[in-house]
Amino acid sequence: MLEMQAFPRMKEVIEKIICENIPDAKCIFDGDACNFRLVVVSSIFIEMSLVDQHKRVMKLLESQFKSGELHALSLETRVS
């Protein structure tokens, strides 16, 4: 139950971090706390390889992974 309560907060934290660092980013969330999926859409990705796009986003969330606050994430990136 506690895990489900933390999920909406984690979405807000992730969206805030990404949007502060990638100003035109749109974050689309799907799933629940056990099966978490995020799609990030931004024009910043236009000149980047898919691997670099994912690295860019995952680097922003590094401290959440290290702290254990976030332990799994299915990520998709798209060019807007």
Stockholm file with secondary structure:
# STOCKHOLM 1.0

chainA/1-80         MLEMQAFPRMKEVIEKIICENIPDAKCIFDGDACNFRLVVVSSIFIEMSLVDQHKRVMKLLESQFKSGELHALSLETRVS
#=GR chainA/1-80 SS CHHHHHHHHHHHHHHHHHHHHSTTCEEEEEEETTEEEEEEEEGGGGGSCHHHHHHHHHHHTHHHHHHTSCCCCEEEEEEC
#=GC SS_cons        CHHHHHHHHHHHHHHHHHHHHSTTCEEEEEEETTEEEEEEEEGGGGGSCHHHHHHHHHHHTHHHHHHTSCCCCEEEEEEC
//
